[in-house]
């Protein structure tokens, strides 16, 4: 069962991402450690997330974790 858009947004918020509204139902998510690598999420909170969007969010979170692990060493 696909995740809901609100679940993806919650994961990003917990990881320290901030968002800015864009056109319509789109939001752009940024993180200070990934300044040139924002993610755009489209859809309303109750919508099912598309598989590519779940994959992109997971990739960004993994990339962020790798950067944070490097900094802590």
CHARMM internal coordinates of N, CA and C (Angstrom, degrees):
IC EDIT
DIST 1 N 1 CA 1.4424
DIST 1 CA 1 C 1.5364
ANGL 1 N 1 CA 1 C 108.54
DIST 1 C 2 N 1.3237
ANGL 1 CA 1 C 2 N 117.69
DIHE 1 N 1 CA 1 C 2 N 128.60
DIST 2 N 2 CA 1.4746
ANGL 1 C 2 N 2 CA 119.67
DIHE 1 CA 1 C 2 N 2 CA -178.14
DIST 2 CA 2 C 1.5276
ANGL 2 N 2 CA 2 C 111.57
DIHE 1 C 2 N 2 CA 2 C -69.07
DIST 2 C 3 N 1.3192
ANGL 2 CA 2 C 3 N 114.06
DIHE 2 N 2 CA 2 C 3 N 152.69
DIST 3 N 3 CA 1.4605
ANGL 2 C 3 N 3 CA 119.47
DIHE 2 CA 2 C 3 N 3 CA 176.17
DIST 3 CA 3 C 1.5240
ANGL 3 N 3 CA 3 C 109.13
DIHE 2 C 3 N 3 CA 3 C -73.15
DIST 3 C 4 N 1.3001
ANGL 3 CA 3 C 4 N 114.81
DIHE 3 N 3 CA 3 C 4 N 160.41
DIST 4 N 4 CA 1.4563
ANGL 3 C 4 N 4 CA 121.10
DIHE 3 CA 3 C 4 N 4 CA 175.19
DIST 4 CA 4 C 1.5300
ANGL 4 N 4 CA 4 C 108.57
DIHE 3 C 4 N 4 CA 4 C -87.61
DIST 4 C 5 N 1.3227
ANGL 4 CA 4 C 5 N 115.57
DIHE 4 N 4 CA 4 C 5 N 156.37
DIST 5 N 5 CA 1.4627
ANGL 4 C 5 N 5 CA 121.16
DIHE 4 CA 4 C 5 N 5 CA 178.56
DIST 5 CA 5 C 1.5269
ANGL 5 N 5 CA 5 C 110.20
DIHE 4 C 5 N 5 CA 5 C -56.77
DIST 5 C 6 N 1.3348
ANGL 5 CA 5 C 6 N 117.16
DIHE 5 N 5 CA 5 C 6 N -39.75
DIST 6 N 6 CA 1.4737
ANGL 5 C 6 N 6 CA 120.37
DIHE 5 CA 5 C 6 N 6 CA -178.92
DIST 6 CA 6 C 1.5232
ANGL 6 N 6 CA 6 C 111.26
DIHE 5 C 6 N 6 CA 6 C -62.14
DIST 6 C 7 N 1.3442
ANGL 6 CA 6 C 7 N 117.59
DIHE 6 N 6 CA 6 C 7 N -32.24
DIST 7 N 7 CA 1.4612
ANGL 6 C 7 N 7 CA 120.43
DIHE 6 CA 6 C 7 N 7 CA 178.56
DIST 7 CA 7 C 1.5217
ANGL 7 N 7 CA 7 C 111.19
DIHE 6 C 7 N 7 CA 7 C -68.25
DIST 7 C 8 N 1.3356
ANGL 7 CA 7 C 8 N 116.86
DIHE 7 N 7 CA 7 C 8 N -40.66
DIST 8 N 8 CA 1.4602
ANGL 7 C 8 N 8 CA 120.62
DIHE 7 CA 7 C 8 N 8 CA 178.12
DIST 8 CA 8 C 1.5297
ANGL 8 N 8 CA 8 C 110.19
DIHE 7 C 8 N 8 CA 8 C -64.78
DIST 8 C 9 N 1.3218
ANGL 8 CA 8 C 9 N 116.53
DIHE 8 N 8 CA 8 C 9 N -42.35
DIST 9 N 9 CA 1.4641
ANGL 8 C 9 N 9 CA 120.42
DIHE 8 CA 8 C 9 N 9 CA 178.84
DIST 9 CA 9 C 1.5257
ANGL 9 N 9 CA 9 C 110.43
DIHE 8 C 9 N 9 CA 9 C -63.00
DIST 9 C 10 N 1.3167
ANGL 9 CA 9 C 10 N 116.71
DIHE 9 N 9 CA 9 C 10 N -39.03
DIST 10 N 10 CA 1.4603
ANGL 9 C 10 N 10 CA 121.28
DIHE 9 CA 9 C 10 N 10 CA 178.98
DIST 10 CA 10 C 1.5296
ANGL 10 N 10 CA 10 C 111.01
DIHE 9 C 10 N 10 CA 10 C -63.54
DIST 10 C 11 N 1.3353
ANGL 10 CA 10 C 11 N 116.75
DIHE 10 N 10 CA 10 C 11 N -42.14
DIST 11 N 11 CA 1.4638
ANGL 10 C 11 N 11 CA 120.77
DIHE 10 CA 10 C 11 N 11 CA 177.78
DIST 11 CA 11 C 1.5309
ANGL 11 N 11 CA 11 C 110.85
DIHE 10 C 11 N 11 CA 11 C -60.87
DIST 11 C 12 N 1.3234
ANGL 11 CA 11 C 12 N 116.40
DIHE 11 N 11 CA 11 C 12 N -43.02
DIST 12 N 12 CA 1.4602
ANGL 11 C 12 N 12 CA 120.61
DIHE 11 CA 11 C 12 N 12 CA -179.55
DIST 12 CA 12 C 1.5305
ANGL 12 N 12 CA 12 C 111.25
DIHE 11 C 12 N 12 CA 12 C -66.40
DIST 12 C 13 N 1.3293
ANGL 12 CA 12 C 13 N 116.82
DIHE 12 N 12 CA 12 C 13 N -41.79
DIST 13 N 13 CA 1.4662
ANGL 12 C 13 N 13 CA 120.05
DIHE 12 CA 12 C 13 N 13 CA 178.41
DIST 13 CA 13 C 1.5247
ANGL 13 N 13 CA 13 C 111.29
DIHE 12 C 13 N 13 CA 13 C -61.49
DIST 13 C 14 N 1.3257
ANGL 13 CA 13 C 14 N 116.92
DIHE 13 N 13 CA 13 C 14 N -43.41
DIST 14 N 14 CA 1.4633
ANGL 13 C 14 N 14 CA 121.29
DIHE 13 CA 13 C 14 N 14 CA 179.98
DIST 14 CA 14 C 1.5200
ANGL 14 N 14 CA 14 C 111.57
DIHE 13 C 14 N 14 CA 14 C -64.01
DIST 14 C 15 N 1.3334
ANGL 14 CA 14 C 15 N 116.91
DIHE 14 N 14 CA 14 C 15 N -30.12
DIST 15 N 15 CA 1.4629
ANGL 14 C 15 N 15 CA 121.47
DIHE 14 CA 14 C 15 N 15 CA -179.70
DIST 15 CA 15 C 1.5283
ANGL 15 N 15 CA 15 C 111.93
DIHE 14 C 15 N 15 CA 15 C -81.97
DIST 15 C 16 N 1.3339
ANGL 15 CA 15 C 16 N 117.76
DIHE 15 N 15 CA 15 C 16 N -5.55
DIST 16 N 16 CA 1.4471
ANGL 15 C 16 N 16 CA 120.76
DIHE 15 CA 15 C 16 N 16 CA 176.81
DIST 16 CA 16 C 1.5184
ANGL 16 N 16 CA 16 C 115.33
DIHE 15 C 16 N 16 CA 16 C 99.89
DIST 16 C 17 N 1.3184
ANGL 16 CA 16 C 17 N 117.10
DIHE 16 N 16 CA 16 C 17 N 11.30
DIST 17 N 17 CA 1.4559
ANGL 16 C 17 N 17 CA 120.50
DIHE 16 CA 16 C 17 N 17 CA 177.04
DIST 17 CA 17 C 1.5263
ANGL 17 N 17 CA 17 C 109.34
DIHE 16 C 17 N 17 CA 17 C -76.10
DIST 17 C 18 N 1.3215
ANGL 17 CA 17 C 18 N 116.32
DIHE 17 N 17 CA 17 C 18 N 150.39
DIST 18 N 18 CA 1.4585
ANGL 17 C 18 N 18 CA 122.36
DIHE 17 CA 17 C 18 N 18 CA 172.82
DIST 18 CA 18 C 1.5176
ANGL 18 N 18 CA 18 C 107.13
DIHE 17 C 18 N 18 CA 18 C -120.14
DIST 18 C 19 N 1.3159
ANGL 18 CA 18 C 19 N 116.82
DIHE 18 N 18 CA 18 C 19 N 156.69
DIST 19 N 19 CA 1.4577
ANGL 18 C 19 N 19 CA 118.52
DIHE 18 CA 18 C 19 N 19 CA -176.74
DIST 19 CA 19 C 1.5170
ANGL 19 N 19 CA 19 C 111.85
DIHE 18 C 19 N 19 CA 19 C -128.62
DIST 19 C 20 N 1.3148
ANGL 19 CA 19 C 20 N 112.56
DIHE 19 N 19 CA 19 C 20 N 157.88
DIST 20 N 20 CA 1.4568
ANGL 19 C 20 N 20 CA 121.65
DIHE 19 CA 19 C 20 N 20 CA 173.12
DIST 20 CA 20 C 1.5150
ANGL 20 N 20 CA 20 C 106.80
DIHE 19 C 20 N 20 CA 20 C -128.70
DIST 20 C 21 N 1.2875
ANGL 20 CA 20 C 21 N 115.78
DIHE 20 N 20 CA 20 C 21 N 141.60
DIST 21 N 21 CA 1.4580
ANGL 20 C 21 N 21 CA 119.54
DIHE 20 CA 20 C 21 N 21 CA 177.83
DIST 21 CA 21 C 1.5180
ANGL 21 N 21 CA 21 C 109.83
DIHE 20 C 21 N 21 CA 21 C -68.23
DIST 21 C 22 N 1.3143
ANGL 21 CA 21 C 22 N 114.89
DIHE 21 N 21 CA 21 C 22 N 150.07
DIST 22 N 22 CA 1.4547
ANGL 21 C 22 N 22 CA 121.51
DIHE 21 CA 21 C 22 N 22 CA 175.40
DIST 22 CA 22 C 1.5267
ANGL 22 N 22 CA 22 C 106.38
DIHE 21 C 22 N 22 CA 22 C -128.51
DIST 22 C 23 N 1.3110
ANGL 22 CA 22 C 23 N 117.05
DIHE 22 N 22 CA 22 C 23 N -161.99
DIST 23 N 23 CA 1.4617
ANGL 22 C 23 N 23 CA 119.77
DIHE 22 CA 22 C 23 N 23 CA -178.01
DIST 23 CA 23 C 1.5276
ANGL 23 N 23 CA 23 C 111.41
DIHE 22 C 23 N 23 CA 23 C -68.01
DIST 23 C 24 N 1.3025
ANGL 23 CA 23 C 24 N 115.86
DIHE 23 N 23 CA 23 C 24 N 138.45
DIST 24 N 24 CA 1.4588
ANGL 23 C 24 N 24 CA 120.90
DIHE 23 CA 23 C 24 N 24 CA 174.92
DIST 24 CA 24 C 1.5093
ANGL 24 N 24 CA 24 C 112.77
DIHE 23 C 24 N 24 CA 24 C 61.16
DIST 24 C 25 N 1.3222
ANGL 24 CA 24 C 25 N 115.76
DIHE 24 N 24 CA 24 C 25 N -128.11
DIST 25 N 25 CA 1.4618
ANGL 24 C 25 N 25 CA 120.77
DIHE 24 CA 24 C 25 N 25 CA -177.05
DIST 25 CA 25 C 1.5268
ANGL 25 N 25 CA 25 C 112.03
DIHE 24 C 25 N 25 CA 25 C -94.01
DIST 25 C 26 N 1.3212
ANGL 25 CA 25 C 26 N 117.93
DIHE 25 N 25 CA 25 C 26 N 13.70
DIST 26 N 26 CA 1.4585
ANGL 25 C 26 N 26 CA 121.54
DIHE 25 CA 25 C 26 N 26 CA -178.85
DIST 26 CA 26 C 1.5325
ANGL 26 N 26 CA 26 C 110.94
DIHE 25 C 26 N 26 CA 26 C -86.47
DIST 26 C 27 N 1.3267
ANGL 26 CA 26 C 27 N 115.74
DIHE 26 N 26 CA 26 C 27 N 143.72
DIST 27 N 27 CA 1.4634
ANGL 26 C 27 N 27 CA 122.12
DIHE 26 CA 26 C 27 N 27 CA 171.57
DIST 27 CA 27 C 1.5215
ANGL 27 N 27 CA 27 C 107.94
DIHE 26 C 27 N 27 CA 27 C -132.25
DIST 27 C 28 N 1.3303
ANGL 27 CA 27 C 28 N 116.28
DIHE 27 N 27 CA 27 C 28 N 142.04
DIST 28 N 28 CA 1.4667
ANGL 27 C 28 N 28 CA 122.55
DIHE 27 CA 27 C 28 N 28 CA 178.20
DIST 28 CA 28 C 1.5228
ANGL 28 N 28 CA 28 C 107.07
DIHE 27 C 28 N 28 CA 28 C -105.89
DIST 28 C 29 N 1.3288
ANGL 28 CA 28 C 29 N 116.95
DIHE 28 N 28 CA 28 C 29 N 127.48
DIST 29 N 29 CA 1.4574
ANGL 28 C 29 N 29 CA 123.23
DIHE 28 CA 28 C 29 N 29 CA -176.59
DIST 29 CA 29 C 1.5159
ANGL 29 N 29 CA 29 C 109.65
DIHE 28 C 29 N 29 CA 29 C -110.63
DIST 29 C 30 N 1.3361
ANGL 29 CA 29 C 30 N 115.84
DIHE 29 N 29 CA 29 C 30 N 131.96
DIST 30 N 30 CA 1.4586
ANGL 29 C 30 N 30 CA 123.03
DIHE 29 CA 29 C 30 N 30 CA -177.63
DIST 30 CA 30 C 1.5211
ANGL 30 N 30 CA 30 C 110.10
DIHE 29 C 30 N 30 CA 30 C -127.35
DIST 30 C 31 N 1.3311
ANGL 30 CA 30 C 31 N 115.35
DIHE 30 N 30 CA 30 C 31 N 152.47
DIST 31 N 31 CA 1.4615
ANGL 30 C 31 N 31 CA 121.01
DIHE 30 CA 30 C 31 N 31 CA 172.88
DIST 31 CA 31 C 1.5163
ANGL 31 N 31 CA 31 C 107.17
DIHE 30 C 31 N 31 CA 31 C -134.22
DIST 31 C 32 N 1.3293
ANGL 31 CA 31 C 32 N 116.61
DIHE 31 N 31 CA 31 C 32 N 143.24
DIST 32 N 32 CA 1.4651
ANGL 31 C 32 N 32 CA 119.81
DIHE 31 CA 31 C 32 N 32 CA -176.34
DIST 32 CA 32 C 1.5286
ANGL 32 N 32 CA 32 C 112.67
DIHE 31 C 32 N 32 CA 32 C -63.82
DIST 32 C 33 N 1.3182
ANGL 32 CA 32 C 33 N 118.25
DIHE 32 N 32 CA 32 C 33 N -26.20
DIST 33 N 33 CA 1.4673
ANGL 32 C 33 N 33 CA 120.74
DIHE 32 CA 32 C 33 N 33 CA 177.97
DIST 33 CA 33 C 1.5271
ANGL 33 N 33 CA 33 C 112.55
DIHE 32 C 33 N 33 CA 33 C -84.09
DIST 33 C 34 N 1.3267
ANGL 33 CA 33 C 34 N 117.10
DIHE 33 N 33 CA 33 C 34 N -12.92
DIST 34 N 34 CA 1.4673
ANGL 33 C 34 N 34 CA 122.55
DIHE 33 CA 33 C 34 N 34 CA 177.83
DIST 34 CA 34 C 1.5329
ANGL 34 N 34 CA 34 C 108.86
DIHE 33 C 34 N 34 CA 34 C -126.29
DIST 34 C 35 N 1.3419
ANGL 34 CA 34 C 35 N 117.34
DIHE 34 N 34 CA 34 C 35 N 61.60
DIST 35 N 35 CA 1.4639
ANGL 34 C 35 N 35 CA 119.03
DIHE 34 CA 34 C 35 N 35 CA -172.01
DIST 35 CA 35 C 1.5304
ANGL 35 N 35 CA 35 C 114.28
DIHE 34 C 35 N 35 CA 35 C -65.55
DIST 35 C 36 N 1.3112
ANGL 35 CA 35 C 36 N 117.79
DIHE 35 N 35 CA 35 C 36 N -29.64
DIST 36 N 36 CA 1.4640
ANGL 35 C 36 N 36 CA 121.16
DIHE 35 CA 35 C 36 N 36 CA -177.65
DIST 36 CA 36 C 1.5244
ANGL 36 N 36 CA 36 C 112.15
DIHE 35 C 36 N 36 CA 36 C -102.54
DIST 36 C 37 N 1.3158
ANGL 36 CA 36 C 37 N 116.39
DIHE 36 N 36 CA 36 C 37 N 18.45
DIST 37 N 37 CA 1.4628
ANGL 36 C 37 N 37 CA 120.13
DIHE 36 CA 36 C 37 N 37 CA -174.55
DIST 37 CA 37 C 1.5341
ANGL 37 N 37 CA 37 C 110.66
DIHE 36 C 37 N 37 CA 37 C -136.46
DIST 37 C 38 N 1.3511
ANGL 37 CA 37 C 38 N 117.69
DIHE 37 N 37 CA 37 C 38 N 62.87
DIST 38 N 38 CA 1.4680
ANGL 37 C 38 N 38 CA 119.29
DIHE 37 CA 37 C 38 N 38 CA -179.65
DIST 38 CA 38 C 1.5317
ANGL 38 N 38 CA 38 C 111.30
DIHE 37 C 38 N 38 CA 38 C -76.47
DIST 38 C 39 N 1.2997
ANGL 38 CA 38 C 39 N 115.53
DIHE 38 N 38 CA 38 C 39 N 166.06
DIST 39 N 39 CA 1.4625
ANGL 38 C 39 N 39 CA 121.01
DIHE 38 CA 38 C 39 N 39 CA 176.67
DIST 39 CA 39 C 1.5274
ANGL 39 N 39 CA 39 C 107.50
DIHE 38 C 39 N 39 CA 39 C -125.88
DIST 39 C 40 N 1.3225
ANGL 39 CA 39 C 40 N 115.69
DIHE 39 N 39 CA 39 C 40 N 137.76
DIST 40 N 40 CA 1.4581
ANGL 39 C 40 N 40 CA 121.45
DIHE 39 CA 39 C 40 N 40 CA 178.33
DIST 40 CA 40 C 1.5209
ANGL 40 N 40 CA 40 C 108.91
DIHE 39 C 40 N 40 CA 40 C -106.70
DIST 40 C 41 N 1.3164
ANGL 40 CA 40 C 41 N 115.72
DIHE 40 N 40 CA 40 C 41 N 126.76
DIST 41 N 41 CA 1.4661
ANGL 40 C 41 N 41 CA 120.94
DIHE 40 CA 40 C 41 N 41 CA 177.00
DIST 41 CA 41 C 1.5181
ANGL 41 N 41 CA 41 C 107.59
DIHE 40 C 41 N 41 CA 41 C -114.21
DIST 41 C 42 N 1.3175
ANGL 41 CA 41 C 42 N 115.36
DIHE 41 N 41 CA 41 C 42 N 126.98
DIST 42 N 42 CA 1.4592
ANGL 41 C 42 N 42 CA 119.72
DIHE 41 CA 41 C 42 N 42 CA 178.25
DIST 42 CA 42 C 1.5210
ANGL 42 N 42 CA 42 C 109.11
DIHE 41 C 42 N 42 CA 42 C -115.05
DIST 42 C 43 N 1.3123
ANGL 42 CA 42 C 43 N 115.36
DIHE 42 N 42 CA 42 C 43 N 147.68
DIST 43 N 43 CA 1.4563
ANGL 42 C 43 N 43 CA 120.46
DIHE 42 CA 42 C 43 N 43 CA 178.27
DIST 43 CA 43 C 1.5087
ANGL 43 N 43 CA 43 C 111.24
DIHE 42 C 43 N 43 CA 43 C 118.50
DIST 43 C 44 N 1.3054
ANGL 43 CA 43 C 44 N 114.81
DIHE 43 N 43 CA 43 C 44 N 162.01
DIST 44 N 44 CA 1.4648
ANGL 43 C 44 N 44 CA 121.49
DIHE 43 CA 43 C 44 N 44 CA 177.71
DIST 44 CA 44 C 1.5154
ANGL 44 N 44 CA 44 C 109.53
DIHE 43 C 44 N 44 CA 44 C -86.03
DIST 44 C 45 N 1.3320
ANGL 44 CA 44 C 45 N 116.38
DIHE 44 N 44 CA 44 C 45 N 158.53
DIST 45 N 45 CA 1.4614
ANGL 44 C 45 N 45 CA 121.39
DIHE 44 CA 44 C 45 N 45 CA -173.94
DIST 45 CA 45 C 1.5252
ANGL 45 N 45 CA 45 C 113.63
DIHE 44 C 45 N 45 CA 45 C -55.28
DIST 45 C 46 N 1.3083
ANGL 45 CA 45 C 46 N 118.98
DIHE 45 N 45 CA 45 C 46 N -35.12
DIST 46 N 46 CA 1.4599
ANGL 45 C 46 N 46 CA 121.59
DIHE 45 CA 45 C 46 N 46 CA -176.90
DIST 46 CA 46 C 1.5225
ANGL 46 N 46 CA 46 C 114.57
DIHE 45 C 46 N 46 CA 46 C -83.82
DIST 46 C 47 N 1.3376
ANGL 46 CA 46 C 47 N 117.48
DIHE 46 N 46 CA 46 C 47 N -5.22
DIST 47 N 47 CA 1.4622
ANGL 46 C 47 N 47 CA 120.79
DIHE 46 CA 46 C 47 N 47 CA -178.95
DIST 47 CA 47 C 1.5255
ANGL 47 N 47 CA 47 C 110.95
DIHE 46 C 47 N 47 CA 47 C -75.35
DIST 47 C 48 N 1.3361
ANGL 47 CA 47 C 48 N 115.88
DIHE 47 N 47 CA 47 C 48 N 151.69
DIST 48 N 48 CA 1.4608
ANGL 47 C 48 N 48 CA 120.69
DIHE 47 CA 47 C 48 N 48 CA 171.88
DIST 48 CA 48 C 1.5217
ANGL 48 N 48 CA 48 C 108.37
DIHE 47 C 48 N 48 CA 48 C -71.98
DIST 48 C 49 N 1.3299
ANGL 48 CA 48 C 49 N 115.79
DIHE 48 N 48 CA 48 C 49 N 139.37
DIST 49 N 49 CA 1.4614
ANGL 48 C 49 N 49 CA 120.15
DIHE 48 CA 48 C 49 N 49 CA 178.66
DIST 49 CA 49 C 1.5292
ANGL 49 N 49 CA 49 C 109.26
DIHE 48 C 49 N 49 CA 49 C -79.44
DIST 49 C 50 N 1.3058
ANGL 49 CA 49 C 50 N 115.85
DIHE 49 N 49 CA 49 C 50 N 142.40
DIST 50 N 50 CA 1.4604
ANGL 49 C 50 N 50 CA 121.11
DIHE 49 CA 49 C 50 N 50 CA 176.20
DIST 50 CA 50 C 1.5271
ANGL 50 N 50 CA 50 C 108.45
DIHE 49 C 50 N 50 CA 50 C -71.66
DIST 50 C 51 N 1.3365
ANGL 50 CA 50 C 51 N 117.25
DIHE 50 N 50 CA 50 C 51 N 148.83
DIST 51 N 51 CA 1.4723
ANGL 50 C 51 N 51 CA 119.65
DIHE 50 CA 50 C 51 N 51 CA -179.09
DIST 51 CA 51 C 1.5319
ANGL 51 N 51 CA 51 C 113.58
DIHE 50 C 51 N 51 CA 51 C -56.44
DIST 51 C 52 N 1.3414
ANGL 51 CA 51 C 52 N 117.31
DIHE 51 N 51 CA 51 C 52 N -38.61
DIST 52 N 52 CA 1.4685
ANGL 51 C 52 N 52 CA 119.11
DIHE 51 CA 51 C 52 N 52 CA -179.64
DIST 52 CA 52 C 1.5307
ANGL 52 N 52 CA 52 C 110.94
DIHE 51 C 52 N 52 CA 52 C -64.76
DIST 52 C 53 N 1.3339
ANGL 52 CA 52 C 53 N 116.95
DIHE 52 N 52 CA 52 C 53 N -32.64
DIST 53 N 53 CA 1.4545
ANGL 52 C 53 N 53 CA 120.65
DIHE 52 CA 52 C 53 N 53 CA -178.68
DIST 53 CA 53 C 1.5297
ANGL 53 N 53 CA 53 C 110.62
DIHE 52 C 53 N 53 CA 53 C -72.25
DIST 53 C 54 N 1.3223
ANGL 53 CA 53 C 54 N 116.86
DIHE 53 N 53 CA 53 C 54 N -41.16
DIST 54 N 54 CA 1.4702
ANGL 53 C 54 N 54 CA 120.28
DIHE 53 CA 53 C 54 N 54 CA 175.77
DIST 54 CA 54 C 1.5184
ANGL 54 N 54 CA 54 C 110.09
DIHE 53 C 54 N 54 CA 54 C -60.58
DIST 54 C 55 N 1.3314
ANGL 54 CA 54 C 55 N 116.24
DIHE 54 N 54 CA 54 C 55 N -42.79
DIST 55 N 55 CA 1.4591
ANGL 54 C 55 N 55 CA 121.61
DIHE 54 CA 54 C 55 N 55 CA -179.53
DIST 55 CA 55 C 1.5259
ANGL 55 N 55 CA 55 C 110.71
DIHE 54 C 55 N 55 CA 55 C -62.96
DIST 55 C 56 N 1.3426
ANGL 55 CA 55 C 56 N 116.61
DIHE 55 N 55 CA 55 C 56 N -43.27
DIST 56 N 56 CA 1.4608
ANGL 55 C 56 N 56 CA 120.79
DIHE 55 CA 55 C 56 N 56 CA -179.55
DIST 56 CA 56 C 1.5276
ANGL 56 N 56 CA 56 C 111.30
DIHE 55 C 56 N 56 CA 56 C -64.60
DIST 56 C 57 N 1.3213
ANGL 56 CA 56 C 57 N 117.16
DIHE 56 N 56 CA 56 C 57 N -42.42
DIST 57 N 57 CA 1.4671
ANGL 56 C 57 N 57 CA 120.82
DIHE 56 CA 56 C 57 N 57 CA 178.57
DIST 57 CA 57 C 1.5250
ANGL 57 N 57 CA 57 C 109.88
DIHE 56 C 57 N 57 CA 57 C -62.50
DIST 57 C 58 N 1.3198
ANGL 57 CA 57 C 58 N 117.33
DIHE 57 N 57 CA 57 C 58 N -44.58
DIST 58 N 58 CA 1.4703
ANGL 57 C 58 N 58 CA 120.63
DIHE 57 CA 57 C 58 N 58 CA 179.27
DIST 58 CA 58 C 1.5244
ANGL 58 N 58 CA 58 C 111.40
DIHE 57 C 58 N 58 CA 58 C -62.48
DIST 58 C 59 N 1.3402
ANGL 58 CA 58 C 59 N 117.01
DIHE 58 N 58 CA 58 C 59 N -38.49
DIST 59 N 59 CA 1.4603
ANGL 58 C 59 N 59 CA 120.46
DIHE 58 CA 58 C 59 N 59 CA 178.19
DIST 59 CA 59 C 1.5218
ANGL 59 N 59 CA 59 C 111.15
DIHE 58 C 59 N 59 CA 59 C -64.90
DIST 59 C 60 N 1.3257
ANGL 59 CA 59 C 60 N 117.29
DIHE 59 N 59 CA 59 C 60 N -43.13
DIST 60 N 60 CA 1.4762
ANGL 59 C 60 N 60 CA 121.09
DIHE 59 CA 59 C 60 N 60 CA 179.72
DIST 60 CA 60 C 1.5324
ANGL 60 N 60 CA 60 C 110.55
DIHE 59 C 60 N 60 CA 60 C -64.23
DIST 60 C 61 N 1.3308
ANGL 60 CA 60 C 61 N 116.41
DIHE 60 N 60 CA 60 C 61 N -41.14
DIST 61 N 61 CA 1.4628
ANGL 60 C 61 N 61 CA 119.66
DIHE 60 CA 60 C 61 N 61 CA 179.61
DIST 61 CA 61 C 1.5256
ANGL 61 N 61 CA 61 C 110.98
DIHE 60 C 61 N 61 CA 61 C -65.96
DIST 61 C 62 N 1.3309
ANGL 61 CA 61 C 62 N 117.36
DIHE 61 N 61 CA 61 C 62 N -38.66
DIST 62 N 62 CA 1.4629
ANGL 61 C 62 N 62 CA 121.18
DIHE 61 CA 61 C 62 N 62 CA 177.92
DIST 62 CA 62 C 1.5280
ANGL 62 N 62 CA 62 C 110.55
DIHE 61 C 62 N 62 CA 62 C -66.82
DIST 62 C 63 N 1.3191
ANGL 62 CA 62 C 63 N 116.67
DIHE 62 N 62 CA 62 C 63 N -41.10
DIST 63 N 63 CA 1.4639
ANGL 62 C 63 N 63 CA 121.61
DIHE 62 CA 62 C 63 N 63 CA 178.51
DIST 63 CA 63 C 1.5258
ANGL 63 N 63 CA 63 C 110.30
DIHE 62 C 63 N 63 CA 63 C -62.94
DIST 63 C 64 N 1.3184
ANGL 63 CA 63 C 64 N 116.51
DIHE 63 N 63 CA 63 C 64 N -42.86
DIST 64 N 64 CA 1.4576
ANGL 63 C 64 N 64 CA 121.55
DIHE 63 CA 63 C 64 N 64 CA 178.48
DIST 64 CA 64 C 1.5259
ANGL 64 N 64 CA 64 C 110.84
DIHE 63 C 64 N 64 CA 64 C -63.53
DIST 64 C 65 N 1.3135
ANGL 64 CA 64 C 65 N 116.85
DIHE 64 N 64 CA 64 C 65 N -42.99
DIST 65 N 65 CA 1.4659
ANGL 64 C 65 N 65 CA 121.08
DIHE 64 CA 64 C 65 N 65 CA 179.68
DIST 65 CA 65 C 1.5187
ANGL 65 N 65 CA 65 C 110.78
DIHE 64 C 65 N 65 CA 65 C -62.12
DIST 65 C 66 N 1.3461
ANGL 65 CA 65 C 66 N 116.75
DIHE 65 N 65 CA 65 C 66 N -40.86
DIST 66 N 66 CA 1.4714
ANGL 65 C 66 N 66 CA 120.59
DIHE 65 CA 65 C 66 N 66 CA 178.64
DIST 66 CA 66 C 1.5296
ANGL 66 N 66 CA 66 C 110.84
DIHE 65 C 66 N 66 CA 66 C -62.71
DIST 66 C 67 N 1.3192
ANGL 66 CA 66 C 67 N 117.03
DIHE 66 N 66 CA 66 C 67 N -41.24
DIST 67 N 67 CA 1.4684
ANGL 66 C 67 N 67 CA 121.03
DIHE 66 CA 66 C 67 N 67 CA 178.89
DIST 67 CA 67 C 1.5207
ANGL 67 N 67 CA 67 C 110.52
DIHE 66 C 67 N 67 CA 67 C -65.76
DIST 67 C 68 N 1.3169
ANGL 67 CA 67 C 68 N 116.63
DIHE 67 N 67 CA 67 C 68 N -42.47
DIST 68 N 68 CA 1.4739
ANGL 67 C 68 N 68 CA 120.60
DIHE 67 CA 67 C 68 N 68 CA -179.71
DIST 68 CA 68 C 1.5175
ANGL 68 N 68 CA 68 C 110.50
DIHE 67 C 68 N 68 CA 68 C -66.23
DIST 68 C 69 N 1.3348
ANGL 68 CA 68 C 69 N 117.47
DIHE 68 N 68 CA 68 C 69 N -36.94
DIST 69 N 69 CA 1.4612
ANGL 68 C 69 N 69 CA 120.86
DIHE 68 CA 68 C 69 N 69 CA 178.45
DIST 69 CA 69 C 1.5332
ANGL 69 N 69 CA 69 C 110.63
DIHE 68 C 69 N 69 CA 69 C -66.29
DIST 69 C 70 N 1.3328
ANGL 69 CA 69 C 70 N 117.32
DIHE 69 N 69 CA 69 C 70 N -38.29
DIST 70 N 70 CA 1.4667
ANGL 69 C 70 N 70 CA 121.22
DIHE 69 CA 69 C 70 N 70 CA 177.51
DIST 70 CA 70 C 1.5217
ANGL 70 N 70 CA 70 C 110.58
DIHE 69 C 70 N 70 CA 70 C -63.64
DIST 70 C 71 N 1.3142
ANGL 70 CA 70 C 71 N 116.73
DIHE 70 N 70 CA 70 C 71 N -41.84
DIST 71 N 71 CA 1.4652
ANGL 70 C 71 N 71 CA 120.54
DIHE 70 CA 70 C 71 N 71 CA -177.97
DIST 71 CA 71 C 1.5237
ANGL 71 N 71 CA 71 C 112.43
DIHE 70 C 71 N 71 CA 71 C -68.11
DIST 71 C 72 N 1.3258
ANGL 71 CA 71 C 72 N 116.69
DIHE 71 N 71 CA 71 C 72 N -30.46
DIST 72 N 72 CA 1.4644
ANGL 71 C 72 N 72 CA 120.05
DIHE 71 CA 71 C 72 N 72 CA -177.24
DIST 72 CA 72 C 1.5307
ANGL 72 N 72 CA 72 C 112.59
DIHE 71 C 72 N 72 CA 72 C -78.99
DIST 72 C 73 N 1.3105
ANGL 72 CA 72 C 73 N 116.41
DIHE 72 N 72 CA 72 C 73 N -12.29
DIST 73 N 73 CA 1.4839
ANGL 72 C 73 N 73 CA 118.97
DIHE 72 CA 72 C 73 N 73 CA -179.97
DIST 73 CA 73 C 1.4924
ANGL 73 N 73 CA 73 C 112.24
DIHE 72 C 73 N 73 CA 73 C -81.91
END
COOR INIT
IC SEED 1 N 1 CA 1 C
IC BUILD
